[in-house]
């Protein structure tokens, strides 16, 4: 199902990835983002819980792709508070 999700996104389909903890969702999402970057595409990643975004953010930084991420963690954030994932 992880490979299918990657194929669906690369085919231009909007996709929701869900499942129990420890099933590889974050890695799949990171792989999708990396593949999209390679094709000069953009990805919007939303999550109900902030820790889910943090895990993906850390994976992107570890892969050397943090400079391509823009992390906005609240609807109340000001422009001056927005930063890239270069932590």
Rosetta blueprint (number, residue, H / E / L):
1 X L
2 X H
3 X H
4 X H
5 X H
6 X H
7 X H
8 X H
9 X H
10 X H
11 X L
12 X L
13 X L
14 X L
15 X L
16 X L
17 X L
18 X L
19 X L
20 X L
21 X L
22 X L
23 X L
24 X L
25 X H
26 X H
27 X H
28 X H
29 X H
30 X H
31 X H
32 X H
33 X H
34 X H
35 X H
36 X H
37 X H
38 X H
39 X L
40 X L
41 X L
42 X L
43 X L
44 X L
45 X L
46 X L
47 X L
48 X L
49 X L
50 X H
51 X H
52 X H
53 X H
54 X H
55 X H
56 X H
57 X H
58 X H
59 X H
60 X H
61 X H
62 X H
63 X L
64 X L
65 X L
66 X H
67 X H
68 X H
69 X L
70 X E
71 X E
72 X L
73 X L
74 X L
75 X L
76 X L
77 X L
78 X L
79 X H
80 X H
81 X H
82 X L
83 X E
84 X E
85 X L
86 X L
87 X L
